[in-house]
Amino acid sequence: MLANSVTAALFLGVVVYALFGGADFGSGLFDATAGGSRRGAALRTLIDHSIGPVWEANHVWLIYVLVIWWTGFPTAFAAVTTTLVVPLFLALLGIVLRGAAFVFRKYAATLAQAQLFGVVFAGASLITPFFLGTVAGAIASGRVPATGYGPLWSSWLHPTSLFGGLIAVGTCSVLAGVFLTADADRGGDHALTEQLRRRTLLVGSATGVLVFAALIPITRDAPTLSDGLLGRAAPLIAVSGIAGAATLALLHRHRPAAARVTAVGAVASVVIGWGTAQYPWMLVDEMTISQAAGAPATLTGLLIVVALAGVLVLPPLVYLFRLTQSEAWGPSRHQPSSP
């Protein structure tokens, strides 16, 4: 029971990071496809304005997940980090390059420098969720041995991991597209709103097809995960499909503010469905949650820290997000884009 409680706290951090961090990472696709320096200026300004106050704060959830994981389940953490060192390193590299490029682009001395930093920002924003998705796929497909030091490449270069990476990029991009469309609409920039709406509909449709198409190779490549997805997690997958369809319908009907709610529901359902399908394994087919758990005193201490974090950290984060959605930080301050 104690180990399950800590696992629930750990997975809550995964879900929140997938939602808020994912929406930040997904902006990279729209930045990369915004066009040249003149044509893409309005969209890139909106991206900078929308994620500027929160992109660093959202990494709190990644730190939260890592600390609970290595403290509460050290053997599983060691097994993953020694086996999946390549995708983890590439994901970390993406996080570092993305943050540096995002800041340096604002202070670039020339247009060429700004364009270079923009390319780095967009590329790093895409590779980070991709490689984090491959890590999730490797764990869920049972390719991380309990003893660690598994195959350096074949542990994550297989259909489940690659589809996991692509789905991570797609879902992040959909979240970003919906949030950016709502921000542009709130700011009264109708041309930019319509541009983002069309692109998000395209990305959302492609991602929806990808999610359900992935079930076919996963059935053969990760049978334990597949049984869970088609069994106890099936209602959550169905909810995700319905919420995703509702998101596209709301965007089609020019209701981006409402689409944010259904988009969050769709992504949260997918992530929770993956966790439900994998339960009770910490490392699928290799190590259960109870086998991976640390000492009871450590787990108890972690739950106390989680409770304290909820009191000390959550209120400032909630205030920050509310502030960015208020008129005090409204996109209306920016000039509308030209048609």
Protein Blocks (a to p, Z undefined) as FASTA:
>chain_A
ZZmmmmmmmmmmmmmmmmmmmmmmmmmmmmmmnopfklmmmmmmmmmmmmmmmmmmmmmm
mmmmmmmmmmmmmmlmmmmmmmmmmmmmmmmmmmmmmmmmmmmmmmcfbfklmmmmmmmm
mmmmmmmmmmmmmmmmmmmnopacfkgpiafklmmmcfklmmmmmmmmmmmmmmmmmmmm
mmmmmnopaklmmmmmmmmmmmmmmmmmmmmmmmmmmmmmmmmlmmmmmmmmmmmmmmmm
mmmmmmmmmmmnopaklmmmmmmmmmmmmmmmmmmmmpccfbghkbcfklmpccfklmmm
mmmmmmmmmmmmmmmmmmmmmmmmmmklccklpccddZZ
